[in-house]
């Protein structure tokens, strides 16, 4: 009985496929943060805006 261990083939780009794609994750996290900020910030400042207009 022979035991063989097969190693995964080398990636053509030379990057280990098990590494986290940090640049892509950072870009995604930034996009999610900015999107959620621009969607929720106006709702949070509406009372202050209406008070400044004298209608609250």
C-alpha positions in Angstrom: 0.0 0.0 0.0 1.4 3.3 -1.0 0.4 6.7 0.3 0.5 9.7 -1.9 -0.1 13.2 -0.8 -1.2 15.4 -3.6 -0.4 19.1 -3.3 -2.6 21.7 -4.9 -1.3 23.0 -8.2 0.5 26.3 -8.1 -1.6 29.3 -9.0 -0.7 30.8 -12.3 -0.4 34.2 -10.6 1.9 33.0 -7.9 -0.5 34.0 -5.2 -1.6 31.4 -2.6 -5.3 30.8 -3.2 -5.9 30.4 0.5 -4.9 34.0 1.3 -7.6 36.5 2.0 -8.1 39.1 -0.7 -7.6 42.0 1.7 -7.8 44.7 -1.0 -11.2 43.4 -2.3 -12.5 43.0 1.3 -11.5 46.5 2.2 -13.1 47.9 -0.9 -16.3 46.0 -0.2 -16.4 47.1 3.5 -15.8 50.7 2.4 -18.6 50.5 -0.1 -21.0 49.0 2.4 -20.1 51.7 5.0 -20.5 54.6 2.6 -23.8 53.2 1.2 -25.3 52.6 4.7 -24.1 56.0 5.8 -25.6 57.9 2.9 -28.9 56.0 3.4 -29.3 56.5 7.1 -27.7 59.9 7.8 -30.4 62.0 6.1 -33.1 60.3 8.2 -31.1 61.1 11.4 -30.8 64.8 10.6 -34.4 65.4 9.4 -35.6 66.7 12.8 -32.7 69.2 12.9 -33.4 70.3 9.4 -37.1 70.8 10.0 -36.4 72.7 13.2 -34.1 75.0 11.3 -36.9 75.7 8.8 -39.3 76.6 11.7 -41.8 73.8 10.9 -41.1 71.7 14.0 
